[in-house]
C-alpha cells in the first residue's frame, strides 16, 4: 500500500473490513447500504460466499436469537447460530453465525449495516467484543455520513466546471449531459444510491425563445443538485439525484403544472438511471415530433 498517495471512502472501508476480519474471524465482512426499502452490498472483504458489489439483499423482519440481555439492544445482533441472516435476493446461503451493527445518520436515520457472516457457528462471538465492534461501527458510520453530506456539493461543482453547454440556452448539451450521467452513475455505485431521469419533448421548440423559456423554467423548478440539459431536436432532460421513480413522478407533476401555466406544453416521461457505463440516457431521438 502506498501510504499518502490516494485517499478514498472505499479504501477506508476496505481497510476497516479487512482489519475486522483479521481480528474477529468470520468468513465475510460487508457494508450493506440502505436507501429507502432497498438493501445493497456496498463493500465486502472475505470469502466463502459468491457475492458481487451492488447485489441486492433481502433483510429479515425477525431478528432471530440474540443471546444474553446484552444483545437486547436493537442496535446489535450477535448470533453464534444465525437464525435470520440477510440473504441476497432469491439466493439463500448457509449461515452459521451472523453479526450486525447499524450505522445511523442525521435524525437517527438508518444508513447502512456492518454485517459479518460465517457458514459455521462461532462460539467466540461473546459479549466482550461488543464495545470494540461498536467503536469500529462508529468509525464507518462517521465516514459514510461525512461523504454522503458532500455529494450535493460535488454535483454542483461538477456542473459549474463542465464546459459542455448548449449555446442558446446555457444549460448542458449532449456532451456535458453524458459526462454528468457518468459521474452520477459512479456516485450511485459508490454509495448505493439511485437516481431518475425526466425526458421532456415539446412542440414549437425549434424557436429559440421558446427553448430559452423552457430551459429557464426547468432550471428554476429543480433543486440545485439536479441537472438540466438540452439534447437537441426539441428534447430536454432532467437528472434527479437520489430519487426514486415515485419521487420523480411527484416532480413530474409539479413541472407539468408550472409549464402549463406558462403555455409551454411538453410530454414528460420518467425513467430510472441505469448504472451501466457509456449508456446515453434517455436515448436521443432524431426528430422532434410528439407522438
N, C-alpha and C positions, 0 to 999 in steps of 0.2 A: 504494500500500500504506500502511495506517495503522499505522505502527510503534508497538508497545507496547499496541495495543488488544486483540489476541487472540493467544494462543499455543496451538498445537496440533501434534501429531505430523505430521498431514497437511500443514500449511502448511510445516513444516520440511522434510519430504521433497520436497514440490513445489518449494520454493526450491532445494534441492540438485540435483534433476534438471534444473531449468531452467539453473542455472549450469553443470552438466556439459555440457549440450547446446551452450550458447553457447561454452564453452571448447574442446571437443574435436570438435564437429560430430556426425555420425551423426544419422539422422532421428529415432530414437525411443529414449528412455531409460526404463527401467522398474525398479520394485522388485517382484520376484516372490517371494511368500511361500511357504514350505514348511511344511505341517503334516501329519505322517505321510507318506503317499505322495502327497499332493495338492500340486500347484503352482498358485497362484492369483495373478493380477495384482492387486497392491495399489494402486500409484500409477503414473502414467506422465506423460511430457512429450514432446511431439513430434508428428509427423505421418507420413503415408505408409503407415500400417497401421491398418486399421479394427478396433481393439481396444476392449473395454469393461472397466471396473473390475470385478473379481470373476471375470473369464474364466479358465477352467481351461487349464493348459498341459501338454503332454507334454514331458518332459525327456529328451533323448537319452542313451543309455548311452555311446556313443562320444564322445570329446572333440574329434575332428577334428584338423586340423593346428594345432599350437600354436607354430609358428615356431622361434625360436632357443632355446638352452638356458635362457635367462632365463625362458621360459614353461613350463619343465618342472615348476615348482611347481604341484601340483594345485589350488592356490587361485586360479589365474588362467588364463583362456583369453583370448587376444588374437589374433583371426584376421581377417586382412585379406581373405581369400576364404573365407567361412564354409562349412564342410562339415557341421557338425552343430549348427545353432542350435536353440533351443527353439521349439516351434510351439504355437499354440492347438490344442485337440483337434479333429481332423478338418478342419483348415483350414490346409494348407501355405501358406507365404508366400515371396516372393522375398527372399532374404537374401544380400547380397554381402559383408557384414562383420558380425562379432559380437564383442562384448566382454562378459566375465562375471567378476564378482568375488563370492565368497560372503561372507555375513555370519554370524558364529557367536555363539552364546550360551554359557551356562554349560556346563561339561563338554564344550566343543568341539562343541556340538550345532548343526547347520546350521539357521539360522532363515529365511534369505532369500538371494536373489541379486540383486545390482545388475547389470543387463543393458542393453546398447545394441545396436541393430540398424540396418543401413542396406541399402537394396536394391543398392547398388553397392560394389565393393571400395574400401577406404580405405587407400591406401598410407601415409598419415601416422601410422597406428597403429604406432608403433615403441616400442622398449624404454624410451626416455627418459621416456615419460608414465606408466609404471607406478608409480613412487613416489608421484606426486601422486594417481593414481587410488586407490591403496591407502589414502592418508590420507582421501580422501573416503568411501571404503567404511567406514572405521573410524568416522567420524562417524555414518553411517547405522546401523551396527551398534550403537553405543552408545545411540543414541536409541531404536531398536527394542527392545533388551534392557531398557532402563530402563522404557519404557512397558508392556511385557509383564509386568514384575515387579510393577507397581502394580495390575494388573487385579483380582486377588482382593481387594485392599483396597477397591477401588471397589465391587465386588459386595457385600461385607459392609456397607459404608457405605450403599449404596442400599437394602439390605434394612432396616437399622435405621431409616433416615429415612422409609421409606414407612409411611403410616398405614392402608393397606388391609388390615385384619386381620379374620379370622373371630372373632366374639366368644366362641364356645365353645372353640375350640382355640388361639387366639393366633397361628396361622400365617396366611399370606397368604390373602385371599379372592380372588374373581374379579377385582375391580378392581385390587388390588395385584399379582396374578399377571400381568395384562395389561401393566401398567407394567414389571414385571421382564422380561417377554419382549421388549418393545420395546428396552429398554436392552441386553439381551444380544444381540439382533439387530444393533444398532448396533456393539457391540464386535466381533462376528463379521465384519461388513462392513469395519470399520476395520482390523482386524489379520489378516484371512484365517483366522479361527478357525471351528471347528464346535462344535455342542452338540447334546445329545439330551434327550428328554423321556420320562419314565415316567408312564403313566396307570395309576392303581390304582382298582379298583372292588371293593366287597365287600358282603356281606350283614350285616344286623344293625346297620348304621352309622346307622340312624335313632336309635339310642340314643346319648345324649350321651357317656356314659362310655366307650363303645367307640370313638367318634370321637376322643376325647381320648387314649386309649391308643394308637391308630394314629398320630395326629399326633406324640405324644411319641416313639414308636418310630422313626418316619421321621426326625425331627429328630436323633435320636441316631445314626442309621446313616449319614447323608450327610456329606460334607465341609462345612467352614464356608462355602465359596464356592457351594455348591449351594442351591437354593431349594425349599421345600415349600409346597404350597398345598392348601386345601380348596375345591373348586369347587361344592359342593352336591350333593344327591341321592346321597350315598354315594360321591362321586368325589374322589380326591386326585390330585395331580400333583407330580412332582419334576423340576426343571430341573437337568441335569448339565452344568456348564460345561466347555468344552474336552474333550469326549469324543466318541468315535466310536460307531457302533452296536455294534461288538464290545465295546468297553469298557462300554457301558451294559448289555449282556447279562450281563456278569460282576457288575455292581452289582445287576441284577435278581435274579440267583440268590442273592446274599447277602441281599438284602432279604426275599425269599420265605422263605428258610430261617429267618431271625430272627423273622419274623412268625408263621410256622407254630409255632415254639416257644412263642409267646405266645397260641396259639389265635386268631389273627387271620387268617382265610382271605380272601385277595384274589386277583383277577385282575390281572396286571401286564403292560402292553404297552409296548414302546419305540417311539419314532419320532424321526426326525431333525428338529431345529429348522429350520423354513422361514424364510428370510430376508426374505420379503415382509412389509412393514409392515401392521399392522392385522388380522392373522390371529390369532384366538383358538385356541390350540393347547395341549392337544388340544381337539377340538370338545366342548363341554359337552353331555352327554346330559340329557334331560329326565325321565329315570326312573332308578331305582337298581337295577333288576333285573339280575342277572348271567346272561347267556345262554350 
